[in-house]
Amino acid sequence: MIKHVLLLCLMIHCTIADPKAAVPVPIPPVPVSVPPLPKHTWLTLHGDEPFVVANGGFSGLYPPQTELAYSQSIIFGKGGTVLLCDLHMSRDGHGFCLSQLNLQNTTNAADAFPNRKKTYIVNGKELQGWFALDLTSDEMFDKLIVTQSIFSRTDLFDFLSPYPTDLYLEENRNALLWINAEYATFYNQHKLSLLDHMKQLVETKKDITYISSPEIGFLKSMGPVVHGLKTKLMFKFPIDRNAVEPTTNEPYASLLTKLPMIKTFATGIVVPREFIWPVNKARYLEPSTNLVADAHKQGLEVFAYGFANDNYLPHNYSYDVQREYLQFVDNSKFAVDGVVTDFPTSASTAIACLAGSKNASRKVPTLIISANGANGEYPGSTDLAYQKAVNDGADIIDCSVQMTKDGVAFCLPSVDLIPTTTASGPFMSRAAKVDSIQSSMGIFSFDFKWDEILSLKPQMFSEFNGDLIRDPARKNVGKFVTLSDFLEFAKAKAVPGVLINIENAAYLANKGLDVVGAVTTALSNATLDKQSTQKVLIMSGESSVLDKFKDIPTYQKVLHIKKQVEFVTNETALEIKKHADAVFLHKHSLYTQFRGEGFTLNFTNLIECLHWANVSVYAGTVLNEFQDIYMDYSSDPYSLIHNLIYYGADGIITQYPGTANAYTRNLCTGNLESYRIPDINPGDVITTSLDPKEVEEYKPPPPVHLETKDFVTPPLPAVAAISKDDDKGSASSNNTNTNAPSSPSPPPEQAQTPSTATATTINVVAIFFSAMLGLVTLL
């Protein structure tokens, strides 16, 4: 009786949960216990762990050089994170932390002071805009608002006042501080002295950690000021090597060869990261320079700047932001002494958690499931994508099964050949529209024989275009893989498991193609139905397909919920359990969004209810590209993966299994003495950064419910018997159910093929992009 009461209580709790209310904070999975870590050996100048320097605070998320940006970088950065302030001066001699000399793109100066636009000569070049030296400190406090200087970043927090340097010192007195004095000569020309102001700041706080400048004269003048203090003077090189240093009138490129001279007035150098690892015009890394080694020989520290998660990274990194940091601090030849970054949480994770972890054992047991192999690095479902996924530590590799006209089952991300093959070139005249498959026209695999498929090339697909395009050198590499070859590969490599994705089974049956039978036969031929060593996951968005495998207990059935949902009742969760052991949920289904701003608001109840119904949850598809990641997670796939697991996901489905695997081996998990990757509950960022009333007043739209009609499908029709001589295509005799009675289902849906005249007028570009959108909705 008590058991029944408890079950009823759980059902009521799951059903009546307010979709707008926060689900209780999840209990993260218990990590594998680890012994204390040995001390890491660093190749920095003094053998110390590299510093993380927060460039204007947490400026990747908040307006730079504001009180909020600095405070958040302290909260979320590793211990010893350095706060960098770019010093500028008002007309009445007060210092402020401002990211640029020209206020036009970093504040609302143009709106607040429309008549103050000026033109100045700065370092020999004309610069037009708005400048702090034309405003009094009172005017800056009263009317100026600091804004994000990079327009692709959020403007949600653009309501903060400029941060004066005296408050910067006072409010961050327990932190390590860095003041960058960029334009001493310019301010001197206008009767304002950065040197005098710096003397005052040093008198106020005698332990400013770093002072930097690109001007030799300024640094030499600061030498006596900081003599006897722990403050380090750093010579900063601008991005433009051909720019002229104002004291010596030498180009910085020349000064870069005079490291012994620099050592006479500076403790170290600050350089663009490209000075260390050059990047060519095609966005590939070139061999590293000797700059770090040469500087260390002279006893100079080296800091690299320009790091940001929303940079368009070199293709070598596969958009994995941590790999870039590690390239500078954890290679076998050298390590910079610090990185200057807009995203201190990511740099902290790289240095504290990932450096030295390449050969570490996995600390997080969550399943890593590939999405078409390592689809982010090679064309999806090719031999190279699968080999890369195995090399990168995927637990489960996947095959989305497509069928050819002559009955060959093979792996490809989509039944439409346009996004992931070169079919749109030679076969555009065979484009058709099949409403039951997709709303856009496509070129479908079931209209092609296998030898025609082999005449094509695979094609790298990306949800993003332009500067976020994936490695163009790998655009058309690799070979197509049949289902049987995929299974043999998985067995040969002893992969822990395989996932077989089956879609469009009813439509294919009506065309005489038995995709379920092809999968069943292939698994049997590979003897994967008679063992439990390797896991077999069968996935589909159609319950009728999963039901076909219910008699094989070793197979795990995975229901693919293709649309983004926000609420599930206990009845629906129990209905899912009738058909599936697990679900594949869109990652954004685990939390709601705040005003469409790219920030989370609340937990949904899906993981809670599905776990209550004993249904595992696999979240995906996780991509490395920053545009696909909500800003709560710092545009960082490691932070996203960490928090999806923290929310309760039992597996991560990803196009970049190497990134997920690197996360599971991070050295911070289970180590109570190390930095902790932040646990970020949905809504944490906006509720701590915005006016609480603004958040409370937001009325989200009604939640999208997951309903049984979204996944419960009628029994599959019998496979139609179609003559081999049918010019419109037939399955091979091995895939035709000739003994089945006539199917009561309607006749096969005819592809709406354009007439010859129409086909010649097809807009190829429109078809291509509509196909892109069709595939993106599945991810």
PEQUI-V823913 format. One record per residue. SS is DSSP state (alpha for helix, beta for strand, coil for the rest). PSI is psi in degrees with one decimal (NA if undefined). D_LAST is the distance of its C-alpha to the last C-alpha in Angstrom with 1 decimal. Layout:
ss = [SS & SS]
psi = [PSI & PSI]
d_last = [D_LAST & D_LAST]
This chain:
ss = [coil & alpha & alpha & alpha & alpha & alpha & alpha & alpha & alpha & alpha & alpha & alpha & alpha & alpha & alpha & alpha & coil & coil & coil & coil & coil & coil & coil & coil & coil & coil & coil & coil & coil & coil & coil & coil & coil & coil & coil & coil & coil & coil & coil & coil & coil & coil & coil & coil & coil & coil & coil & coil & coil & coil & beta & beta & beta & beta & beta & coil & coil & coil & coil & coil & coil & coil & coil & coil & coil & coil & alpha & alpha & alpha & alpha & alpha & alpha & alpha & alpha & alpha & alpha & coil & coil & coil & coil & coil & beta & beta & beta & beta & beta & beta & beta & beta & coil & coil & coil & coil & coil & beta & beta & beta & coil & coil & coil & coil & beta & coil & coil & coil & coil & beta & coil & alpha & alpha & alpha & alpha & coil & coil & coil & coil & coil & beta & beta & beta & beta & beta & coil & coil & beta & beta & beta & beta & beta & coil & beta & alpha & alpha & alpha & coil & coil & alpha & alpha & alpha & alpha & alpha & alpha & alpha & coil & coil & beta & coil & coil & coil & coil & coil & coil & coil & coil & coil & coil & coil & coil & coil & beta & coil & coil & beta & beta & alpha & alpha & alpha & alpha & alpha & alpha & alpha & coil & coil & coil & coil & beta & beta & beta & beta & beta & coil & coil & coil & alpha & alpha & alpha & alpha & alpha & alpha & coil & coil & coil & coil & alpha & alpha & alpha & alpha & alpha & alpha & alpha & alpha & alpha & alpha & alpha & coil & coil & coil & coil & coil & beta & beta & beta & beta & coil & coil & alpha & alpha & alpha & alpha & alpha & alpha & alpha & alpha & alpha & alpha & alpha & coil & coil & coil & coil & coil & beta & beta & beta & beta & beta & coil & coil & coil & coil & coil & coil & coil & beta & coil & coil & coil & coil & coil & coil & beta & alpha & alpha & alpha & alpha & coil & coil & coil & alpha & alpha & alpha & alpha & alpha & coil & coil & coil & coil & beta & beta & beta & beta & beta & alpha & alpha & alpha & coil & beta & beta & beta & coil & coil & coil & coil & coil & beta & beta & beta & beta & coil & coil & alpha & alpha & alpha & alpha & alpha & alpha & alpha & coil & coil & coil & beta & beta & beta & beta & beta & beta & beta & coil & coil & coil & coil & coil & coil & coil & alpha & alpha & alpha & coil & coil & coil & alpha & alpha & alpha & alpha & alpha & alpha & alpha & alpha & alpha & coil & coil & coil & coil & coil & coil & coil & coil & beta & beta & beta & beta & coil & coil & alpha & alpha & alpha & alpha & alpha & alpha & alpha & alpha & alpha & alpha & alpha & coil & coil & coil & coil & coil & coil & coil & coil & coil & coil & coil & coil & beta & beta & beta & beta & beta & coil & coil & beta & coil & coil & coil & coil & coil & coil & coil & beta & alpha & alpha & alpha & alpha & alpha & alpha & alpha & alpha & alpha & coil & coil & coil & coil & beta & beta & beta & beta & beta & beta & beta & beta & coil & coil & coil & coil & coil & beta & beta & beta & coil & coil & coil & coil & beta & coil & coil & coil & coil & beta & coil & alpha & alpha & alpha & alpha & coil & alpha & alpha & alpha & coil & beta & coil & coil & coil & coil & coil & coil & coil & coil & coil & beta & coil & beta & alpha & alpha & alpha & coil & coil & alpha & alpha & alpha & alpha & alpha & coil & coil & coil & beta & coil & coil & coil & coil & coil & coil & coil & alpha & alpha & alpha & coil & coil & coil & alpha & alpha & alpha & coil & coil & coil & coil & coil & beta & beta & beta & alpha & alpha & alpha & alpha & alpha & alpha & alpha & alpha & alpha & alpha & coil & coil & coil & coil & beta & beta & beta & beta & beta & coil & coil & coil & alpha & alpha & alpha & alpha & alpha & alpha & coil & coil & coil & coil & alpha & alpha & alpha & alpha & alpha & alpha & alpha & alpha & alpha & alpha & alpha & coil & coil & coil & coil & coil & coil & coil & coil & coil & beta & beta & beta & beta & beta & beta & coil & coil & alpha & alpha & alpha & alpha & alpha & coil & coil & coil & coil & coil & coil & coil & beta & beta & beta & beta & beta & beta & coil & coil & coil & coil & coil & coil & beta & coil & coil & alpha & alpha & alpha & alpha & alpha & alpha & alpha & alpha & alpha & alpha & coil & coil & beta & beta & beta & beta & beta & alpha & alpha & alpha & alpha & beta & beta & beta & coil & coil & coil & coil & coil & coil & beta & beta & beta & beta & coil & coil & alpha & alpha & alpha & alpha & alpha & alpha & alpha & coil & coil & coil & beta & beta & beta & beta & beta & beta & beta & coil & coil & coil & alpha & alpha & alpha & coil & coil & alpha & alpha & alpha & coil & coil & coil & alpha & alpha & alpha & alpha & alpha & alpha & alpha & alpha & alpha & alpha & alpha & coil & coil & coil & beta & beta & beta & beta & coil & coil & alpha & alpha & alpha & alpha & alpha & alpha & alpha & alpha & coil & coil & coil & coil & coil & coil & coil & coil & coil & coil & coil & coil & coil & coil & coil & coil & coil & coil & coil & alpha & alpha & alpha & alpha & alpha & alpha & coil & coil & alpha & alpha & alpha & alpha & alpha & alpha & coil & coil & coil & coil & coil & coil & coil & beta & coil & coil & alpha & alpha & alpha & coil & coil & coil & coil & coil & coil & coil & coil & coil & coil & coil & coil & coil & coil & coil & coil & coil & coil & coil & coil & coil & coil & alpha & alpha & alpha & coil & coil & coil & coil & coil & coil & coil & coil & coil & coil & coil & coil & coil & coil & coil & coil & coil & coil & coil & coil & alpha & alpha & alpha & alpha & coil & coil & coil & coil & alpha & alpha & alpha & alpha & alpha & alpha & alpha & alpha & alpha & alpha & alpha & alpha & alpha & coil & coil & coil]
psi = [-43.7 & -38.9 & -41.8 & -38.2 & -44.8 & -42.3 & -42.9 & -42.0 & -43.2 & -42.0 & -42.5 & -43.2 & -42.9 & -36.3 & -42.7 & 5.9 & 129.0 & 118.8 & -16.4 & -12.9 & 153.2 & 133.5 & 146.5 & 147.1 & 129.4 & 155.4 & 114.5 & 155.3 & 148.5 & 118.7 & 160.9 & 129.8 & 143.1 & 146.8 & 165.2 & 140.7 & 142.0 & 154.5 & 130.8 & 139.3 & 117.1 & 145.9 & 29.0 & 175.9 & -45.1 & 7.7 & 11.9 & 160.6 & 135.4 & 146.8 & 148.6 & 120.2 & 115.3 & 107.5 & 97.3 & 23.6 & -149.9 & 67.0 & -10.6 & -20.6 & -40.1 & 158.7 & 129.9 & 150.2 & 31.8 & 163.0 & -41.2 & -42.4 & -41.2 & -43.7 & -38.1 & -30.8 & -31.3 & -41.3 & -43.6 & -10.0 & 165.0 & 163.2 & 137.3 & 9.7 & 133.0 & 135.6 & 118.5 & 130.3 & 128.1 & 115.2 & 128.6 & 163.9 & 143.2 & 171.6 & -31.4 & 20.1 & 13.4 & 144.0 & 143.7 & 150.2 & 112.6 & 139.0 & -21.8 & 153.2 & -45.5 & 120.3 & -1.9 & -43.5 & 2.3 & -5.2 & 179.3 & 26.1 & -37.6 & -35.8 & -39.4 & -33.5 & 68.2 & -22.5 & 8.1 & 14.1 & 131.7 & 164.8 & 128.0 & 156.9 & 116.9 & 117.2 & 41.0 & 0.8 & 147.1 & 132.0 & 123.3 & 136.9 & -147.6 & 140.8 & 145.3 & -32.5 & -7.8 & 3.3 & 144.5 & 162.9 & -36.2 & -41.9 & -38.6 & -40.5 & -41.4 & -35.7 & -17.1 & 134.9 & 131.8 & 135.9 & 164.5 & 129.4 & -14.4 & 115.2 & -18.0 & -9.3 & 164.5 & 145.7 & 14.3 & -26.4 & 21.5 & 68.6 & 13.8 & 147.7 & 159.3 & 150.9 & 111.2 & 150.3 & -29.7 & -37.6 & -37.9 & -43.6 & -42.2 & -47.2 & -16.3 & 33.8 & -21.7 & 1.1 & 165.4 & 130.1 & 148.5 & 123.8 & 124.9 & 115.9 & 96.3 & -30.7 & 52.5 & -45.3 & -43.6 & -47.6 & -35.5 & -37.1 & -20.4 & 27.8 & 34.9 & 134.0 & 110.0 & -32.8 & -48.1 & -40.0 & -38.6 & -36.5 & -40.6 & -41.8 & -40.8 & -36.9 & -36.8 & -45.5 & 102.5 & -6.4 & 37.8 & 127.0 & -47.2 & 142.7 & 127.7 & 158.7 & 150.3 & 6.2 & 119.4 & -41.0 & -41.6 & -46.2 & -38.7 & -35.6 & -29.5 & -18.0 & -54.9 & -28.7 & -39.3 & 5.7 & 130.0 & -7.0 & 169.6 & -2.6 & 135.4 & 134.0 & 130.5 & 132.8 & 119.5 & 131.1 & 131.5 & 168.5 & -38.0 & 105.0 & -25.3 & -6.3 & 154.3 & 128.4 & 127.4 & -24.7 & -45.7 & -13.0 & 26.6 & 145.8 & 148.2 & -29.3 & -37.8 & -40.7 & -26.3 & -19.9 & 0.5 & 52.7 & -37.1 & -37.6 & -41.1 & -34.8 & -20.4 & -19.5 & -3.4 & 154.3 & -24.6 & -178.5 & 152.4 & 119.9 & 153.7 & 146.2 & -24.8 & -17.5 & -19.7 & -50.1 & 93.2 & 150.7 & 129.7 & 177.5 & -24.5 & 3.1 & 47.7 & 145.4 & 143.0 & 169.1 & 146.9 & 152.8 & 175.9 & 12.8 & -46.4 & -46.6 & -42.7 & -40.8 & -42.6 & -34.7 & -30.6 & 1.7 & 20.6 & 132.8 & 154.4 & 121.9 & 138.1 & 138.1 & 166.5 & 10.2 & 134.7 & 140.5 & -24.7 & 23.2 & 158.1 & 94.0 & 158.2 & 146.6 & -22.0 & -26.4 & -7.2 & 38.5 & 19.8 & 105.0 & -31.0 & -31.8 & -31.7 & -46.8 & -46.1 & -28.4 & -26.4 & -22.9 & -13.3 & 40.7 & 170.4 & -3.3 & -36.6 & 168.4 & 133.9 & 160.1 & -10.2 & 157.6 & 137.2 & 117.8 & 152.6 & -12.2 & 80.1 & -24.9 & -41.4 & -43.1 & -38.0 & -42.0 & -43.9 & -47.7 & -44.2 & -29.4 & -31.6 & -29.7 & 129.2 & 6.3 & 4.0 & -39.9 & 14.7 & 156.8 & 160.5 & 134.2 & -19.5 & 119.8 & 1.4 & 138.5 & 139.2 & 116.3 & 125.9 & 154.9 & 96.7 & 40.7 & -154.7 & 69.9 & -18.9 & -17.0 & -18.0 & 159.6 & 135.1 & 143.6 & 22.7 & 167.9 & -36.9 & -37.8 & -40.3 & -41.5 & -40.9 & -41.0 & -41.5 & -45.8 & -33.1 & 5.1 & 22.7 & 137.3 & -36.8 & 125.1 & 150.3 & 153.0 & 116.8 & 111.5 & 126.7 & 159.0 & 140.7 & 169.8 & -33.1 & 21.4 & 17.4 & 125.9 & 127.2 & 170.1 & 130.8 & 142.5 & -29.7 & 148.0 & -25.0 & 124.1 & -13.4 & -49.0 & -34.7 & 12.1 & 178.1 & 21.9 & -26.9 & -16.3 & -70.4 & -18.9 & 24.5 & -27.3 & -14.2 & 14.4 & 143.6 & 170.0 & 122.3 & 101.5 & -32.2 & -9.7 & -49.0 & 157.5 & -21.5 & 163.3 & 154.7 & 173.5 & 110.6 & 143.2 & -32.9 & -5.9 & 7.1 & 145.7 & 161.7 & -37.4 & -27.1 & -38.8 & -42.7 & -17.9 & -10.6 & 172.2 & 145.8 & 160.4 & 129.2 & 126.1 & 138.9 & 142.1 & -9.5 & 148.6 & -170.0 & -131.6 & -13.8 & 16.9 & 146.4 & 167.9 & 105.5 & -23.2 & -19.3 & 14.3 & -41.2 & 32.0 & 165.0 & 171.3 & 149.9 & 151.6 & 127.4 & 161.2 & -43.1 & -39.1 & -36.3 & -45.7 & -39.5 & -39.3 & -45.8 & -39.3 & -43.5 & -34.8 & -1.4 & 41.6 & 138.7 & -27.3 & 166.8 & 149.4 & 126.0 & 117.9 & 126.4 & 122.3 & 162.3 & 29.2 & -41.2 & -44.6 & -43.9 & -37.3 & -40.4 & -18.3 & 7.0 & 16.9 & 120.8 & 85.4 & -36.2 & -43.8 & -38.6 & -40.6 & -45.7 & -45.2 & -44.1 & -42.2 & -37.7 & -43.3 & -30.3 & 3.1 & 24.6 & -9.0 & -4.2 & 21.6 & 168.2 & 8.5 & -47.5 & 130.9 & 145.3 & 118.9 & 128.2 & 120.3 & 142.5 & 156.6 & 2.2 & 122.1 & -32.9 & -31.2 & -46.2 & -36.3 & -24.7 & -17.7 & 13.5 & -18.5 & 0.9 & 97.6 & -22.2 & -14.5 & 134.6 & 128.2 & 128.8 & 121.8 & 124.3 & 110.2 & 102.5 & -28.3 & 157.6 & 122.2 & 166.6 & -6.9 & 141.5 & 140.1 & 165.2 & -32.5 & -42.6 & -39.4 & -41.2 & -33.1 & -38.9 & -43.2 & -27.9 & -28.1 & -23.6 & 156.0 & -18.1 & 164.0 & 149.5 & 110.3 & 143.4 & 134.1 & -32.6 & -4.0 & -7.6 & -9.7 & 155.0 & 166.8 & 148.4 & 109.6 & 25.1 & 23.8 & 0.2 & 20.9 & 149.5 & 159.1 & -54.2 & 162.6 & 147.6 & 176.7 & 11.5 & -49.2 & -42.0 & -49.1 & -38.4 & -38.5 & -37.4 & -36.3 & 8.7 & 40.3 & 123.9 & 155.9 & 121.8 & 124.6 & 141.0 & -168.8 & 129.5 & 126.8 & 159.3 & -25.7 & 131.1 & -28.3 & -14.9 & -0.7 & 127.5 & 149.3 & -16.5 & -32.2 & 22.6 & 27.5 & 33.8 & 117.8 & -28.2 & -42.3 & -40.3 & -48.7 & -44.8 & -45.0 & -28.7 & -39.7 & -40.4 & -35.3 & -14.9 & 6.3 & 134.5 & -13.9 & 154.5 & 122.9 & 123.2 & 148.7 & -5.3 & 71.6 & -25.5 & -36.8 & -45.6 & -39.9 & -40.5 & -38.7 & -44.9 & -17.1 & 8.5 & 144.8 & -5.1 & -30.2 & 125.9 & -3.8 & 101.9 & -15.2 & -4.4 & 176.2 & 146.6 & 127.7 & 128.2 & 133.5 & 118.7 & 106.1 & 144.3 & 132.1 & -11.4 & -44.7 & -47.9 & -34.0 & -25.4 & -14.3 & -23.5 & 167.0 & 123.6 & -32.9 & -37.2 & -38.7 & -42.4 & -34.1 & -15.2 & 126.7 & 101.8 & 154.9 & 161.9 & 140.7 & 146.3 & 118.8 & 142.2 & 122.0 & 158.5 & -31.5 & -15.1 & -17.4 & -19.6 & 119.1 & 155.5 & 158.9 & 146.3 & 141.1 & 160.1 & 150.4 & 125.2 & 141.3 & 108.0 & 134.6 & 142.2 & -23.9 & -1.7 & 118.1 & -21.2 & 2.9 & 139.7 & 157.3 & 160.9 & 162.5 & -25.7 & -19.2 & 13.7 & 126.5 & 82.7 & -18.7 & -5.1 & 146.6 & 164.4 & 134.9 & 132.1 & -5.6 & 161.0 & 160.2 & 160.5 & 139.6 & 127.2 & 130.6 & 133.7 & 80.3 & 131.7 & 151.6 & 168.1 & -42.1 & -39.5 & -40.5 & -34.6 & -13.6 & 8.4 & 134.9 & 102.0 & -41.8 & -41.8 & -41.7 & -42.8 & -48.8 & -31.6 & -35.3 & -39.0 & -47.2 & -37.5 & -40.4 & -36.3 & -36.9 & -21.7 & -12.3 & NA]
d_last = [44.4 & 43.0 & 39.8 & 39.3 & 39.9 & 37.4 & 34.7 & 35.5 & 35.2 & 31.8 & 30.6 & 32.2 & 30.6 & 27.1 & 27.7 & 29.5 & 27.4 & 27.3 & 23.6 & 24.9 & 26.7 & 25.5 & 24.9 & 27.4 & 26.5 & 24.8 & 26.9 & 25.1 & 25.4 & 28.7 & 28.4 & 30.5 & 33.9 & 34.9 & 38.4 & 39.4 & 38.0 & 40.5 & 41.1 & 38.9 & 40.9 & 39.9 & 41.1 & 41.7 & 45.2 & 46.5 & 44.1 & 42.4 & 38.7 & 37.3 & 37.2 & 34.2 & 35.4 & 33.5 & 33.9 & 35.1 & 33.6 & 29.9 & 29.7 & 26.0 & 25.4 & 28.9 & 31.5 & 33.3 & 36.7 & 36.7 & 37.9 & 34.4 & 32.8 & 35.5 & 35.5 & 31.8 & 32.1 & 34.9 & 33.0 & 29.8 & 31.3 & 33.2 & 37.0 & 38.9 & 36.3 & 38.4 & 38.2 & 38.8 & 40.6 & 41.5 & 45.0 & 46.1 & 49.2 & 50.3 & 53.5 & 55.5 & 54.5 & 51.8 & 48.9 & 45.3 & 42.0 & 40.1 & 37.5 & 39.2 & 42.7 & 41.6 & 40.4 & 38.9 & 35.3 & 35.5 & 37.4 & 38.4 & 41.7 & 41.6 & 41.5 & 43.8 & 46.4 & 46.2 & 49.7 & 49.2 & 47.4 & 49.3 & 49.4 & 50.3 & 50.9 & 48.8 & 49.4 & 50.9 & 48.1 & 48.0 & 45.5 & 45.2 & 43.8 & 44.5 & 46.0 & 46.8 & 50.4 & 51.0 & 50.2 & 52.0 & 50.4 & 51.1 & 49.4 & 46.3 & 46.2 & 47.0 & 44.7 & 42.2 & 38.6 & 36.5 & 33.1 & 30.1 & 31.3 & 27.9 & 26.6 & 22.8 & 23.4 & 23.8 & 27.1 & 27.0 & 29.7 & 32.0 & 35.0 & 36.8 & 40.3 & 41.3 & 42.1 & 45.8 & 46.6 & 49.1 & 46.5 & 44.1 & 46.8 & 47.9 & 44.6 & 43.2 & 46.5 & 45.1 & 42.3 & 42.6 & 43.0 & 42.8 & 44.4 & 43.7 & 46.6 & 45.4 & 48.0 & 51.4 & 53.4 & 51.8 & 52.7 & 56.2 & 56.8 & 56.3 & 58.5 & 55.8 & 55.7 & 52.6 & 55.0 & 57.1 & 54.1 & 52.7 & 56.1 & 55.9 & 52.5 & 53.7 & 56.7 & 54.5 & 52.2 & 53.8 & 50.8 & 48.3 & 46.4 & 45.7 & 47.0 & 45.8 & 46.8 & 46.7 & 50.4 & 52.9 & 55.7 & 53.9 & 53.0 & 56.6 & 57.9 & 55.6 & 57.0 & 60.1 & 58.2 & 56.0 & 58.7 & 59.0 & 55.6 & 52.4 & 50.6 & 49.2 & 49.5 & 46.6 & 46.8 & 43.7 & 42.9 & 41.1 & 38.3 & 40.9 & 43.2 & 45.7 & 46.2 & 49.7 & 50.6 & 53.1 & 55.7 & 56.2 & 55.1 & 53.3 & 49.8 & 47.3 & 46.7 & 50.3 & 50.2 & 47.3 & 49.9 & 52.4 & 50.9 & 54.4 & 55.5 & 52.3 & 53.2 & 56.5 & 54.9 & 51.3 & 49.8 & 46.6 & 44.4 & 41.1 & 39.2 & 36.0 & 33.6 & 34.0 & 37.7 & 36.7 & 33.7 & 34.0 & 31.1 & 31.8 & 30.8 & 28.0 & 26.5 & 27.6 & 29.8 & 33.4 & 35.8 & 36.7 & 40.0 & 42.9 & 42.8 & 42.0 & 44.5 & 47.1 & 46.7 & 46.9 & 50.1 & 51.6 & 50.6 & 48.0 & 44.8 & 41.7 & 38.8 & 35.9 & 34.2 & 31.3 & 28.4 & 25.4 & 21.8 & 20.9 & 23.0 & 21.8 & 22.6 & 24.2 & 22.0 & 23.8 & 21.9 & 18.3 & 17.7 & 18.8 & 21.3 & 23.3 & 24.1 & 25.9 & 28.0 & 28.9 & 30.0 & 32.6 & 33.8 & 33.1 & 34.2 & 37.4 & 39.5 & 39.3 & 37.7 & 37.9 & 39.6 & 37.0 & 33.9 & 33.8 & 30.3 & 28.7 & 26.5 & 29.1 & 26.8 & 24.8 & 28.1 & 29.6 & 26.9 & 27.3 & 31.1 & 31.7 & 29.0 & 27.7 & 30.8 & 32.6 & 29.9 & 29.0 & 31.1 & 30.7 & 29.8 & 26.7 & 27.4 & 24.2 & 23.7 & 20.1 & 18.2 & 16.1 & 13.8 & 12.5 & 9.3 & 11.3 & 14.1 & 14.4 & 12.1 & 12.6 & 16.3 & 16.9 & 15.6 & 13.2 & 15.1 & 18.4 & 21.4 & 21.0 & 17.4 & 18.6 & 21.8 & 20.2 & 18.0 & 21.3 & 23.2 & 20.9 & 21.4 & 18.4 & 19.7 & 17.5 & 16.5 & 14.4 & 15.0 & 13.1 & 16.5 & 17.5 & 21.1 & 23.6 & 26.5 & 28.9 & 27.0 & 25.5 & 22.4 & 20.2 & 16.9 & 14.4 & 10.6 & 11.3 & 14.6 & 14.9 & 16.7 & 16.5 & 13.5 & 14.3 & 18.0 & 21.1 & 21.7 & 21.8 & 25.1 & 27.4 & 25.9 & 25.0 & 27.9 & 26.1 & 23.2 & 23.0 & 21.4 & 20.4 & 19.6 & 18.7 & 15.7 & 14.5 & 16.4 & 16.8 & 19.1 & 18.1 & 19.9 & 19.3 & 20.0 & 22.3 & 24.6 & 25.3 & 27.5 & 26.6 & 29.1 & 27.5 & 24.1 & 26.1 & 27.5 & 24.2 & 22.6 & 19.1 & 17.4 & 15.3 & 12.1 & 10.9 & 8.9 & 12.4 & 15.8 & 19.4 & 20.3 & 16.9 & 16.9 & 16.5 & 19.7 & 21.5 & 23.9 & 21.3 & 19.8 & 21.4 & 22.5 & 22.2 & 23.0 & 21.2 & 21.6 & 22.8 & 21.8 & 25.4 & 25.3 & 22.1 & 23.8 & 27.0 & 25.3 & 23.8 & 27.3 & 29.1 & 27.1 & 27.4 & 23.8 & 23.7 & 21.3 & 19.0 & 16.1 & 16.4 & 13.6 & 15.5 & 14.5 & 16.9 & 19.8 & 22.1 & 21.8 & 22.5 & 25.4 & 26.9 & 26.9 & 28.6 & 25.8 & 25.6 & 22.2 & 23.0 & 26.4 & 25.2 & 23.0 & 25.9 & 28.4 & 26.4 & 26.0 & 29.7 & 30.9 & 29.2 & 30.9 & 27.8 & 28.8 & 32.1 & 31.2 & 29.5 & 29.4 & 25.9 & 23.3 & 21.6 & 18.5 & 17.8 & 14.4 & 13.9 & 13.0 & 16.7 & 19.5 & 22.0 & 20.3 & 20.3 & 23.9 & 25.0 & 24.7 & 26.3 & 29.6 & 28.4 & 28.5 & 27.2 & 23.8 & 21.2 & 19.2 & 15.7 & 14.4 & 10.7 & 10.6 & 8.0 & 9.3 & 9.9 & 13.5 & 16.3 & 19.1 & 20.2 & 23.8 & 25.6 & 26.3 & 22.6 & 22.0 & 25.0 & 23.8 & 20.6 & 23.0 & 24.9 & 22.2 & 20.1 & 20.7 & 17.3 & 14.1 & 10.5 & 9.7 & 7.1 & 9.2 & 10.6 & 12.0 & 14.5 & 16.3 & 17.3 & 17.6 & 21.0 & 21.8 & 18.6 & 20.0 & 17.1 & 19.0 & 18.7 & 21.4 & 21.6 & 20.3 & 19.0 & 20.8 & 18.0 & 18.7 & 22.4 & 22.6 & 20.5 & 22.5 & 25.6 & 24.8 & 24.4 & 20.8 & 18.9 & 15.6 & 12.9 & 10.5 & 7.3 & 5.5 & 8.6 & 9.5 & 13.2 & 13.3 & 15.2 & 13.8 & 10.5 & 12.9 & 15.1 & 18.7 & 20.0 & 18.8 & 20.6 & 17.7 & 18.0 & 15.4 & 18.4 & 19.1 & 15.6 & 15.7 & 19.3 & 18.8 & 15.9 & 18.5 & 21.2 & 19.7 & 19.8 & 16.6 & 18.0 & 15.4 & 12.8 & 10.0 & 9.8 & 10.1 & 13.4 & 15.3 & 18.5 & 17.6 & 16.9 & 20.1 & 22.1 & 21.3 & 22.6 & 25.7 & 26.5 & 30.2 & 30.0 & 28.6 & 31.7 & 34.0 & 35.7 & 37.6 & 34.7 & 32.3 & 29.6 & 26.0 & 25.8 & 24.5 & 23.1 & 23.0 & 21.0 & 23.5 & 25.7 & 25.3 & 26.2 & 28.8 & 30.7 & 30.5 & 31.0 & 33.9 & 33.3 & 34.6 & 31.9 & 29.2 & 31.2 & 31.7 & 28.0 & 27.2 & 23.6 & 22.5 & 22.8 & 20.0 & 17.5 & 18.8 & 17.2 & 19.7 & 20.8 & 20.4 & 16.6 & 16.9 & 20.6 & 21.3 & 24.8 & 26.1 & 25.2 & 27.8 & 30.2 & 29.3 & 31.3 & 34.2 & 34.0 & 36.8 & 36.2 & 38.1 & 35.8 & 34.9 & 31.6 & 30.3 & 30.8 & 29.6 & 31.9 & 34.5 & 32.8 & 29.9 & 32.1 & 33.5 & 37.0 & 38.6 & 36.4 & 38.0 & 37.0 & 33.8 & 34.3 & 30.9 & 30.9 & 31.2 & 28.2 & 26.3 & 27.5 & 25.3 & 26.6 & 27.7 & 29.3 & 33.0 & 34.3 & 35.2 & 31.9 & 30.0 & 32.0 & 30.9 & 27.1 & 25.5 & 23.5 & 21.8 & 20.6 & 19.3 & 17.4 & 15.7 & 15.0 & 13.3 & 11.1 & 10.2 & 9.6 & 7.1 & 5.2 & 5.4 & 3.8 & 0.0]
